[in-house]
Amino acid sequence: MTGFLKRRVLSRRAFLRGAGAAIALPWLDAMVAGLRAPAEVRRSVFIFAPNGKKMDEWRPTNEGADFELPYLLEPLAAHRDRLLVPTRLDLDAGFAHGDGPGDHARAAASFLTTAHPFKTGGADIRNGISVDQVIAQAVGSATRFPSLELGMERGRRAGVCDSGYSCAYSHNISWSSPSTPVAKETSPKEVFRRLFGDPDAIGDASAARLESSHRRSVLDAVADDARALTRELGATDRAKLDEYLTSVRALERRLAQAELEEPAHVPVPEALANPSRGGGFPERLDLMYELCALALESDATRVISFMLGNAGSNRAYRFLDVPDGHHNLSHHRGDPAKIAKIRKINRWHVERFAAFVDRLAATADGTGSLADHTMVLYGSGLADGNRHRHNDLPVVLVGGPKDLGHGRHLKAKKRTPLGNLYLSLLHRMGVEADSFGDSTGTLLV
């Protein structure tokens, strides 16, 4: 028997374990039984950007493969062959339909459901099931977490946030049922603990306090297991494991440094404590993207939704020399100075998204990379935030299986529902469905 066949065959859900800690492993060749080719694992990530985009710099000019990247999509140039830019996709559920104002709340609530939310500020909320949760219900049993819901701004389920609409609509894009939004996690530290703490100890407050007081690295706790496993792996797998653990260690150090920089024991004025303010936003966004990559790489989950901001977010981007609120700027009314600031915000968001795609493309996964096996949809439930339009939305799809037809600008027929794209993605994830939301068919064959 060859040396390869004698090597240990690992479970795809194997962990490195130690006292009070466990770390899921990335894809390794040793997880392939015998000489059988590894099955392709497909994943989906859905990223919501608030307040729309500057659409004249988002839409490509030419159709098909002969398209030029507009200014806002230029940061993705290195991944042009992985891009699918569909235009003229509509989110009809975002329009009022007799309910009056509340376009921002509807933009978030309907973004992944394509359902028209019931206008209420009470407990009788009603929406639809979101596409990420449909996927999670189908494939989630294969991973520790059926799905992850993340965000950059804290959310509320109670209260009114937009013209009579419950805050549940403005602050959530993932819905496991028409009446149940899935709360998002906004703390990188909590996401890290959730992913890399011992699954049996998750939610144990006393264990969390003990871990915090000891300030032990989760890698220190599993070091013996890691050394033992390394001796049983081939050269390629040893390199992969070392690279993966190095990235976890680097992220852990960044989180620890961020904690040291916060005067946790000093009363902080409310204006500075507010999570929608402060110069730490760029670092926290990058941490969240890194956590997304690690969650996918370790196969902790195959479905992620991520809100870059709540609907109508009025965050100031002072680090971009934009002290004005994002939402206020989106109602620019043609003011050149405000448009220039919106342009800065839009471009910066795509630049950070492009860095996330870089990370996925550089990470080996089975016979390809994470970018090859992960469909990442980035977009907004509004087109031009100034006019509150929900048609011809800014959406880009990066990565995933080759039959998506990457490397092109796909100009859909007028009034094509966004649900048609989601139905196509469901099929790529192995979900058998005849329709989704307001779909009229599939966008992609």
Beta strands, then each sheet from edge to edge (+ up, - down):
strand 1: 15-18
strand 2: 21-24
strand 3: 43-48
strand 4: 83-90
strand 5: 148-151
strand 6: 160-162
strand 7: 165-166
strand 8: 175-177
strand 9: 180-181
strand 10: 303-307
strand 11: 316-317
strand 12: 322-325
strand 13: 364-365
strand 14: 368-369
strand 15: 374-379
strand 16: 395-398
strand 17: 408-417
sheet 1: 1+ 2-
sheet 2: 5+ 10+ 3+ 15+ 16- 4+ 17+
sheet 3: 6+ 7-
sheet 4: 8+ 9-
sheet 5: 11+ 12-
sheet 6: 13+ 14-
end
